[in-house]
Amino acid sequence: MSLYPLALKLAGRRVLVVGGGAVATRRVPALLAAGARVEIVAPELTPALRGHVDAGRVRWQARRFEPADVDGAWLVQVAIDDPAAAARVSAAAEERRVFCVRADDRDAASAWTPAVTRHGPVTVAVTDSGDRRRAMAVRDLVAHALESTPPAAPQHRGVALVGAGPGDPELITVKGRRLLAAADVVVADRLVPGVLLGELRPEVEFVDAAKIPYGPAAAQEEINRILVEHARAGKFVVRLKGGDPFVFGRGGEEVIACAQAGVPVLVVPGVTSSIAAPALAGIPVTHRGVAHEFTVVSGHVPPDSPASLVDWPALGRLRGTVVVLMGLKNLRAIADRLIAEGRAAGTPVAVVQEGSTAHQRTLRSTLAAVAAEVAEAGIRPPAVVVIGEVVHAVA
């Protein structure tokens, strides 16, 4: 069959979806992303579709299809597995000269949905003559090529604040990796996966933030200056930070500095080690019947320091999970303070070193013994400390 390829502009236009099951659940998000006014006709909906309805993104007629439902539609998507009912829908669409996609019988449809991949502003759609697997294989090859090929021309400006994740280079978001491929300048922390930096284009200017020869406060001011200076020069700057930029990453300071200089900033969240490292060690930070809350605190300042902003008495009273980042140096003081504030000395504790990397190690202990056992085992930063019954929840 010879097909005529076409891209539809559906923004503000009515699209009818007949059926409220798994197929409709897969099709509706792309229609909404295209700006379509989606109306579903179906006796029942999946919870995901019901969520779209409750949020006001989709209209729902809670009944079976009637031919008049096609009136006013620009496109019809048939997402039911009853061939006779699907045929009635496509017949009504054919009579009204409205293109109709059928999930149950593509040969009986007047339009097909291709295998699609999106890469920034580029959308690639692959059709086939019935071999869906081949179309998807071609789609995946194109997607891989797009991911490894930098944009032909600059498509971004200003600064992108990108979270690189906890250490595994595959845990950066798709958006983060795409922006990294488009960067003119990359300013990176020491906790950023080195593999990501090895993939930068040869002409990209790389600034190692860990080697700025100043103290912590002055170094941050210098980083802010570098971001603003390069962005004002017309370059697209990616500030690549380990974990999530806004979880003890000083990302807020960099956003403020750019805003004050009139430089636009795009924030791309990252997978934070406070959740990922415990998860990869088999520890959920919340668990039914065990913990209904978790608190993430910074341990880089000792509990008795006037500079500490942590409410240690409140943490001692909590029954849920406490996750401590950057706390290995002050672990003994932290454990002693929590015990003094009421947390049981036998509370389970886990320390996860270099979570998500090939060097990941996990030590399980108790609040009273963890500092000594960490020292004996030679656990080193970066490490995440998890305090609470969740340590043994799924063990």
N, C-alpha and C positions, 0 to 999 in steps of 0.2 A: 504494500500500500504506500502510495506517495502522499506525504503529509506536507502541509503548508505551515511553516513555523511562524509563530506570532506571539508577541508579548502584550498582555492586556493591562490597560490602565483602569483599575477597578475602584480607585479612590472615590468615595461618595456614591458608588453605584450598588444597587441591590443584587445580592447573590443568594440564591435559594439553595439550601442544603436539606435534602430529604433523608432522614435517618439520624439517630442520636447515639449510635454505638461507637465502637472502637475506630472504624474508618473515619467517621465524622470528626472524632476527637483529634485524629491526625491531620485532617484537611483544614479545619477551621482556623488554627493559628496562622497559617500562611495567608489565608484570605484576610484575616484581621490585620496582619502586617502590611498587606497591600492597601489597606484603608477601605476595604469593602464594607457595605452595610449588610451584614450577614443575618439571614432569617432562617431558622431551623424549623422544619415541620416533622414532628415525631411524637409518638405517645409518651416515650420515656427518654431521659438523657443520662449520659455517664456523669459522675461527679465533676469531672473536669469541665465538661460543657455547661453543667449547671452553674459552675463558678463564673463562667463568662456571662451567663444570663444574669446572675445575681449582681455582677459588677456593671451591668448595663451595656456591655460590649456587643451582645447578641440578642436578637428578639427570638422568642420561642412560641410556636403554636403547638400546644399539647394535644395533638390529634393526628389522625392519618392524613395522608396527602389527598388533595383535591386538585383537579386540573387547573382551576382558576388561580392556584398558588403561583403558577408560572408567570402570570400577568405582571408585567413591570420588571421582571428579572432580566439581567444582562447575561447571567450565566447560571446554570443549574448543576449542582453536584449531587449525584445519586449515591448514597452511602448506605444501602440496604442490601441484604443478601437474598431477598425473595425475587427471583427472576421475573415473575408475572407482575409484581408490584413495580419493580424497576422499569419494566417495559411500558407500563402505563405512564410513568413519569416522563420517560424519554419520548413517548408518543405525543404527550401534551407539549413538550418543549419543541419537538419537530414541527408540530402544527402551528406554533407561534413563532417559529424561526429563531429560537433561542438555543445557543450551543449547550450541549449536555454531556457531562462526564459521568460515566458509569463505573463504579467499583467492581460490579459483579460480572460485567461483560464488555470489555473494551471494544470488541468488534462491532457491538451494537450501539456504541456511543458515537456522537458527532464530534467529540473533542477528547483529547487525551491529556493527562497530566504527566509531564516528563520527569525524569530523574534530575534533580536540581542541586547545585552547589552554589553558595554565595561567598564571595570574598570581597568585603568592603562594598564598593559601588558596583562590582562586577557580579552578574548573575549568569550562570551557565546552565542551560537546559538541554538534556540529551533525550531524544526520542528514538524509538526503535520500531521494528516491524512485528513486534510481538515477543521478542526476547528481552524481557525486563531485566534479567540478570546482566546481560551484556551492556545494556544502557547504564546500569548502576556501576558496573566495572569501569566503563569509560568515564562516567561522572567522577568516580573516586580518583582516577588517574589525573584528570584535569584539576581536581581540588588539590591534589598533592603538588602539582606543578605550580599552581597559583600561590600556594603557601610558601614555596621555596623561591619564588621569583619576586623581586622588589618591584614596586609600581614604576611605570615608565616615566611618570612625572609626579612632582610633589602633590599630595592630596590633603595634607594636614598643615596646620600652623600652630605656633605657640608651643606649649608644653603639655605632654601627656605624663601623668603620674601613674605608673604601672606597677602593680603588685606582681612579683615574680613567683610567689608561692613559697612553700617551706624548704625547697631544696631540689626536689625532683624536677628536671626541666620540662617534663610533660605535664606538670601541674600548673603551669602558667595558663591563663585563659586564652581562648582562641583570639579574642579581640586584642589582648595584650601582645600576643605573638605577631599579629598582623601589624600593629602599630610599630613594634620593634623593627620589623622588616622595612618600614617606611622611614625610619629615623635618619636624620642628618647627623645628629649628635646624641650620644648615649652617656648618661651620667649614672654610674652603678655603684651599689654598696658591695661590701665584701661577702655578704650572704647570698648574693645572686648566683644562681647556677652557672658555672663557667661554660657549659655547653651552649647556653644561649648567647654568650658573648662571642663564642667561636663561630657562630652562624652569621654574624654581622657582615654587611658588605664591606669590601676593602676600603672604600672611600669614607666610611663612617668615622667621625671623630669620637674617640672613646676617652672618657674622663673617669678615672678610678677615684671615687670619693673617699675610699679608705686611705689614700696616700696624700691627701691634702695636709700639708705640714703645719697644722695649727691645733690648738686645743679644741674640745668638743663644741663649745659655743662659737668660737671664731670659725671653725671648719664649716658649721652650718651656715653662717653668714656668707662664707665663700661659695658654698654650693648654691645658695640663693642667687648670688651675683652671677655665677656662671649660667644658671638657667635663664635669667632675665637677659643677660648680654647676648647669648646665642639666639634666643627667640626674637629679640629686637633686630638682630641682623638678618632676619628672614629665614632662619633655619628651624626645622622641626626637631624639637628636643624631647627625648624620652628619658624621664627620670625613673630608673629601674630600681625597685626596692624589694628586699626580701619580704616574704609573707604578704601582708596587706599594708598599703601605705599609711592607713589611719589607725593601725594597732601598734602603738609605741614605735612608730616609724618616722615621727616628726613631719609627716606629710602635710599636716595642717599648717605648719610654719611656712612650708614651701608654697602652698596655695596662697597664703596671705601675702607673701613677698611678691609673687607674680601678679596678684590682683592689684596691689598697690602700684605696680609698675605698668599696669594696663595690659598685661600679657594673658591671653586666654589659656585656661587650664582645663584639660580633660582628665578626670579621675577614673582609673580602671581598677576596681577592687581585685584583691588577690586572695588566694587560699591562705588563711592564717595558721601558723604552726600551733597556736593555742588549741585548736580543734583537730587539725590534721595529724600532728605528731601523736597525740593519744590514740586517735582512731587507728593509725597505722600500727600501733602497738597493741591493738585489740581492746582499747579502753574507750567506751563512749562517755562523753562528758555529762550526758544525762541518760537516765535509764528508768523505765517504768518501775515504780515502787521503790526506787533507790534514791534518785536525785531529780528534783524538779527545777533545779536552778544551777547555774555555774557562773563563777565570777573570775574574771581575768585581771590579774594585778601585775605590776612591774616590781621586780625584786632588786633592781639595781641600786636602790637606796635602802640602807638598813632600817628596820622598823623603829629604832629609837632616834633616828635622825630627824632634826627639825624640818628637813627638806622633804620628808616623806608625806605624801598626800593620801596614803592608804588608811582607811579606818580599821585598824587591826582589831580593836575590841569587837566591832561588828562582824568581822571575818571569823573570829573565834566562836561567835554564837551561831554561825550558819550551820545548817545541816547538809547543805548541798556541796557541790564540787568547787574547789579553789584551784585555779590554774595559775602558776607563777612563771612568768617569762623573765629572762635575764637575772635569775635569782640564785645561781649556783654559788657565787662568791659569798652571799649572805644567807646561805641555806640554814646554817645552824641557828643563826639569830632569828630567822623567820620561823623555824620549827619551834624554838623555845618560846617565842612570843605567842604563837597560836595556842600552844599548850597552856601558857599562863593565862590566856584569855578564855579558856574553857574547852578547847578542842582536845579530845581524848588522846593520850600519848600513843595508844595503839591504833590510831586512825591509819588506814592503808595509804601508802604513798608510792607513786611510780615516778621515775625520772627517765625521760626519753631523750637520748643524745642524738643529734643530727638526724631527726626524723625525716623519713621519705628518701634518704640517701643510702648508698651502699654501705655506709659506716654507721647505720642506725644501731643503737644499743638500748636495751631497757633494763632498768634495775627496779625491783619491787622491794619495798621495805615498810617501815612504820614511821610515824611522825617523830617518835623519840630517837629512832636509830638511823634515820636516813642520812643525816649529815656525815656521820662516821663511815657508813657503808659506801657512800658516794666517793669519799676521799680514798678509801681503801681500794675501791674498784677502778679508780683513775678516770671517772667520768669527767668529761671536759665540755665547755661551752662549744656551740650553742646547745642548750638542753632545756626541755620543758618539764616542769614539776607539776604533777597532778596529785591533789590531796582529796581523799574522800572514798566512800564505799564503792564508787564506780570502778575503782582499780581492780576489784575482784568480781564485778557484776557479771561478766560473760566469760570469766576464766574457767 
